[in-house]
């Protein structure tokens, strides 16, 4: 179809995004309730338990330290699952993309819309965690109201990385390497559970390469009011990584979908 006959770019992205919204809200309770329960269970099981032995971390209560990290790890996991298992199932099993491309949209519209949807889920999951931690008085609401926007940034960041990984995967079981070999270690070594400065000096530069480290610093600063100029570098890192991985993911998926 000629590009001159296509709807506007924003309309095309919205159509992809709205399709995912409709599918997600069909089972609203089963999809929407766990994001509120998971942080409650985690904070109760880990935060309160360890809180008896760890009084504070970097000058703040440990429960607060942990809660600020969970605001973005929830976004990381939901975006990663959406753009690995979810994308692969739509691509290989449901053949959903074949039907979607029968509409007046392009392959790029399809996957950019997918990234925006993953960012939206990141926003929602961060918001769910924020509701729990503010209701129980773990984090003050004054600055933390901006945390879901960092969740959105986290969502699109890990959506781009995950789509890039998906572009290589031929069997759905191969995602286990990504989940257990990349995401799980990153949870522990990106400043969520303990500071990066606690790592051996040789491992600290490696931790700085991990994308989660940068969004954790951003959200913790937003929630606790510790703004500093170096956070701009964290923001630029997130934007740069999203654009790079997003570009190559779209390029590879386009070839895979068309061929």
N, C-alpha and C positions, 0 to 999 in steps of 0.2 A: 504494500500500500504506500502511496506517495506520502512523504512527510507533511506536505501541504494540506492533506486531508485529515491529518491526525488532530485530535483535540489538543488543547494546550498542555504544556509539560506538567503543570501543577495538577490539572484534571486527571492526567494519566497516572501520576503518582498517587493521587488521592484514591483513585479507583482500586489500585492494588492494595493500598493501606486499608481501605474500607472493607475490602473482601476479607482480609485477615481479621478485622474487628468482628465482622459478622460470624465468622467461624469460631472465634474465641468466645464470644458471648452466648453462643448456643448452649454451652454448659458453664454458665457464669459462676455458679456456686462452687462446682468442683475445680474450676480454673482460678477463681478469684479469692477463695478462702485460704488456701495454703500459703500464699505470700504473707498473710497476717499471722498465721500460726507458726510458721517455721522460725522467724526471729524470736518469738516468745519462747519456744522450746529450746532454741540454741542458747539464748541468754540465760535461761533458767538452769540449763544443764551445765554449760561451760562457764559463763560469766559469773554466776553466783557461786558456783563451786570453786573456781580458781580465785574468785574475789576474796575468799577467806585467807588465801595464802599470798596473793599479790595485792597489796594495798593500793598502789598507784603505778602508772606507767607514763614516763616522761612528764611527771608533774600533774597528771589528771587521774581521777579514779579509774581503775582498770575496766570496770563495767562500761564506763563512758568511752574509754579508749577502744574497746572491742566493738561497741555498738556503732560508732562512727564508721568503722571499717565495713561492718555488715551492710551499711546503706548502699555500698557499691558492689560488694561481692554478690548480693542477690541479683543486681542488674547484670553483672558479668555472666552468671550462670544461666539466667533465663534467655539472654540474647544468644549465648553460645549454643544452648540446646535448640533454640528456634532456628538458627542458621546452620546447624549441622544435621541433626536427626530430622528436624522439621523440613528443611529444604531438600534433603536427600529423599525423604519419603514422597514429597510432592514431585520431585524430579524423576525418580526411578519407579516408584510403586503406584502412586495415584495418577501419575501423568497429568497432574493438575495444570502444569505450565503450558502443556499443549493446548488445552482449552482456553486458558487465559490469553495466549498469544493469538487466538482467533479473533479477539477483540482488537480495536485499533490502538495497540500499545506496542512498544518495542521491547527487546530483551533487556536493554539497559533500564527502561522504566520498571520492568518486573523486579529486578534485583535491587535497584535503588529504593523502590517501594518496600521491598523486604527489609532492607537496612533500617528504613524509617519506622517500620512496624516493630522491629526488634528494639529500636531506641524508645519507642512508646511503651513497650513492655518493661524496659529498664526503668523508665520514669515511674510506672505504676508499682513495680516491685520495690523501688526505693521509697516511694510514698507509703507503701504498706509497712515497711520497716520503721519509717519515721513516725507513723501513727502509734505503733506499739511502744517505741522508746520514749516518745514524748508523753504518752498517756501514763506511763509508769515513772515519769520524771527522771529518766536516765540522761536525756539531752535537753537543754533549754530550747524553746521554740524560736527565740528571737532571731538567730541567724540561720538555723537549720531549715527554715522554710525553703531555702534555695537548694537543698540537698537533692530533691528529685530531678532537678535540671542537670546536676552532675550525674545522676543515674541515667538520664537520657544520653548524655555524652558517653558514658560507659557502655550503654547499650549499642550505640552505633559503632563505637570503637571495636568491641568484640564481635559484633555482627560482621564487620568487614573482614576481620581476621578469620572468623569461622567460615565465612563464605569462601575465602581463599583456600582454607583447608578442605572444604567440601569439594572444591573444583578438582582435587586430586583423588578423592576417595572413590573406590570402585565397589567396595563392600561395606555395608553399614557397621559391621563389627570393628572396622578400622578406626572408628571414632573413639574407641576405648583408649587408644594411644594418646589422642589429643586431650581427652578428659582427665585421665589418670597421670599422664606424663607431662602435661603442660598446665592445665587449669588447677588441679589439686595442689601441686607443689607451689604454684604462684600464690595460692591462698595463704600459705604459711610463711612465705619468704618475701612478701611485698608490704610489710608493715601493718598487716591487719591484726595479727595476734601478738606480735612483739615488734619493737623498732628495728629498722634495717641496720641501725648502728650497732645492734647486738650481734649481728652476724660477724663471722671472721672477716678481717679486712680484705682478704682476697676475693670474698664472695659479694661484697657490697657493690662493686661496679656491675656485677651480673644482675643483682636485684634492681639496680637503676635502669637496666634495659627492659625489664618486665613492665608491660603497660599498666598492670594493676597498681604498681607502686605510685604512679603519677596521679591516678584518679583517687587513690586513698588519701594522698596528701591534700588534694584539692577539696575533697568532701570534709576531711577533718578540720581543715582551716575554715571552711564555710560554716561548719557547725559550732566551732569554738571561737570564732572571731579572730583567728591568728593570721590575718592577711599579711603577705609580704611579696615583694617584687619577683622573687624567684618562682612563684607560682605561675607566672606567665610562661616560663619555660616548660612547666608541666602541661599547661594548656596547649602550647604550640606542639609539644611532643604528641599529644593525643590527636590533634588535628592532622599532623603530618602522617602518623601511622595509619589513621583512618583512610586518608586519601590514597596512600601508597597501596595498602592491602586491598582497599576497595577497587582501585583501578585494575589491578591484576586479577582480582577475583571476577570482576565483570568481564574482562577480556577472555579469561579461560572458560567461564561458564557459558559465555555467548557461543564459543566454538563448540562446546560440548552439547549445548541445547540444539543448535542448528544442525550439527552433524548427527 
